[in-house]
Amino acid sequence: MKKLTFAIVLLAFFSSFSFKELSWVAIGDSITYLNDHQKETDNRITKGYMTLVVERLPHIKYVNQGHNGWTSGGIANAIEKLNLTKADVYSIFLGTNDWWQSRPLGQLTDYKNNTGNNTVYGSFRIIIDKLRSLNPAAPIILITPMQRVDFVYLFNFKNNAFGSYKPKNGQTLESFAMAIDSIGKYEKFPVVDLYHTKGLEMENLVKFKRLKNPQTGAYTNYRFPDSINIPFNPETDEYPYPIASIDMTYDGLHPSDKGYELIASPLIKIMKRY
């Protein structure tokens, strides 16, 4: 009888440390979308950041609201059509496409004054207001864009873009990361600052970019930043990021398994609190 009583007490003790089930809606662009669409990476990834989080915290169930190529403006514009659901926690991981599409960043006053969808600050206000309307008590986690080097899409070489080592139409990608961080500080939201995360610097995103030597025509593996000034011809050249070039990204922009692990790690620490 004593043994049975002890077992019951022990079970109650450990049960008190169990986590209640949580629902998580993750809003984002292709970096979020690809978590559940590995074939669209030619299986260069196996687990995205959401999968890694819920493996460590199995009481969390996620809903993938990642949309390929979308900006915060696109999300804000379609906010009532996305079938967003009430959840216990939300995350917003946007910004890199806003930068590339040269959307006006605006100022924090655009966020504070809810000036509309003409700036990134205004777009975030629309998104956050919607999430609060679904569940005012739900924590909202902001994730900044990560640095990027020259991107070339695996299935269409003409879809390519230079990296964050230079501004696009006078705006740096870092300024978008800092804007998202400023919203987090204003709202007292947790922020995962990937732009300044150790290990995700530009020199660590790919091991090399394979390009034709302009003098000899021979394919050569150029490390960053030497690769910046070597031309790439999408009509005639081979794909510049073979498997051996993969480091924190597999194409200069989208995370590899290693990159996703660095994204998931701070999210796990934050979500353990809820």
Stockholm file with secondary structure:
# STOCKHOLM 1.0

chainA/1-274         MKKLTFAIVLLAFFSSFSFKELSWVAIGDSITYLNDHQKETDNRITKGYMTLVVERLPHIKYVNQGHNGWTSGGIANAIEKLNLTKADVYSIFLGTNDWWQSRPLGQLTDYKNNTGNNTVYGSFRIIIDKLRSLNPAAPIILITPMQRVDFVYLFNFKNNAFGSYKPKNGQTLESFAMAIDSIGKYEKFPVVDLYHTKGLEMENLVKFKRLKNPQTGAYTNYRFPDSINIPFNPETDEYPYPIASIDMTYDGLHPSDKGYELIASPLIKIMKRY
#=GR chainA/1-274 SS CHHHHHHHHHHHHHHTTCCCCEEEEEEESHHHHGGGCGGGGTTCCSCCHHHHHHHHCTTEEEEEEECTTCCHHHHHHTTTTSCCCCCSEEEEECCHHHHHTTCCCCCHHHHHTTCCTTSHHHHHHHHHHHHHHHCTTSCEEEECCCCCCCEEETTEEEEEECCTTSCBTTBCHHHHHHHHHHHHHHHTCCEECCTTCTTCSGGGTBSCEEEECTTTCCEEEECTTGGGGSCCCTTTSCCSCCGGGBSSBSSSSSBCHHHHHHHHHHHHHHHTTC
#=GC SS_cons         CHHHHHHHHHHHHHHTTCCCCEEEEEEESHHHHGGGCGGGGTTCCSCCHHHHHHHHCTTEEEEEEECTTCCHHHHHHTTTTSCCCCCSEEEEECCHHHHHTTCCCCCHHHHHTTCCTTSHHHHHHHHHHHHHHHCTTSCEEEECCCCCCCEEETTEEEEEECCTTSCBTTBCHHHHHHHHHHHHHHHTCCEECCTTCTTCSGGGTBSCEEEECTTTCCEEEECTTGGGGSCCCTTTSCCSCCGGGBSSBSSSSSBCHHHHHHHHHHHHHHHTTC
//
